[in-house]
């Protein structure tokens, strides 16, 4: 078993740093405001190059988010070999703590950070081998959210899904994991256009420190707020957390920062029910207006997988702006069944979907998920302890290859700290489940994840594909599960 060979030879790092050094950021003044004009480079973490070690970077929520909440950092060794891990936790006062750990094969270990004045602002985890994952899980009175940490720093990041309507608020975090200072610019984008606050331009971000931006300090009563983070010097990590509390939903979710934009994006698995709604967010970071075509495919249709009925609708995004599309009123979007969205735009955009509502009520539950712009032949999905202290017995799997006659095998990698056994419950841990064939495949599968963390599932496709998994709740709504492409 081998996956996530997240490694980079020194010569490749040197070339990348040189390329980033010669890349310049050009600014233009629009209506008295500085507007970022730059092309976002492809993520260095999408297709890492094999090496003898790997490092993950976690950007942690601020201590004043919700006092008493806990962030757990999960270190996962999915290889057949024992690994040593060095974990550095950097605190807001500049102090650093180092832990040296050993992870057995097919095992995980968690490190808890309570959100307090002494909480860490960032964590790095250095593995002596590969086939590793690092995740962050936020648990508290507003719910549960989880996300992968970043396998690579970068010069540019895009975040979207912030809101300050009602009592909602968001926090944008920028972490500098290196020994030298970085210089950072933050630009916000809204339906009304861009805003680049002067105090957030050319910010000197000291080594091992975090820039924390409370969104309500700059916007009040505003929905659909996006942001770009760019460096003039250095590379950084960025992340966000949104605490939603308005007339539509209550909950907490990580805002996943993306280093790239796409002209074609896919959301392979979405649903809407009486208790759950979906809102599509689109952000245009270019200086040209963008026309967007959205294809809606009903995954529950009884038609053959390769001939599922689809509908289309169009949207326009002005330059340096965001728009939000409530999908319950969008043409052709079903309610009560699973569907996918395929987005094509004339200018590269970033996209996310906001899911609100759950079995606990139509106003409770909030999560954000980013669109996928690249296809890979292997994916890993992680099933942590179910949120809201509930156990779900089913997961939905959407498998969408870019070939009409592809199949994939979905199998367990390890369960509760041991290699899969024939006696393990849930998806057949030995033979796996075959998905496809067809241009898109949708399945509902049983699982039992009540014992502990983590359950890792690997999907191996005969051609590049996009995969998504989600818990199915009793009312048919979904909670997305983190999935990541493998090199």
SULVEN-V222053 format. One record per run of one state. SS is the DSSP state (alpha for helix, beta for strand, coil for the rest). FROM is the first residue (numbers start at 1). TO is the last residue. If there is no record, write none. Layout:
# SULVEN-V222053
ss: <SS/SS>
from: <FROM/FROM>
to: <TO/TO>
This chain:
# SULVEN-V222053
ss: <coil/alpha/coil/beta/coil/beta/coil/beta/coil/beta/coil/beta/coil/beta/coil/beta/coil/beta/coil/beta/coil/beta/coil/beta/coil/beta/coil/beta/coil/beta/coil/beta/coil/beta/coil/alpha/coil/beta/coil/beta/alpha/coil/beta/coil/beta/coil/beta/coil/beta/coil/beta/coil/beta/coil/beta/coil/alpha/coil/beta/coil/beta/alpha/coil/beta/coil/beta/coil/beta/coil/beta/coil/alpha/coil/beta/coil/beta/coil/beta/coil/beta/coil/beta/coil/beta/coil/beta/coil/beta/coil>
from: <1/10/23/26/31/33/38/54/60/70/78/83/92/96/104/107/115/120/128/132/141/143/149/150/151/154/155/156/163/169/176/182/191/193/196/198/201/203/206/210/215/218/225/234/236/246/250/256/258/259/262/272/277/285/290/299/305/308/310/318/321/327/330/338/359/361/371/372/373/376/384/387/390/394/402/407/416/418/420/433/437/441/447/455/473/478/482/483/486>
to: <9/22/25/30/32/37/53/59/69/77/82/91/95/103/106/114/119/127/131/140/142/148/149/150/153/154/155/162/168/175/181/190/192/195/197/200/202/205/209/214/217/224/233/235/245/249/255/257/258/261/271/276/284/289/298/304/307/309/317/320/326/329/337/358/360/370/371/372/375/383/386/389/393/401/406/415/417/419/432/436/440/446/454/472/477/481/482/485/487>
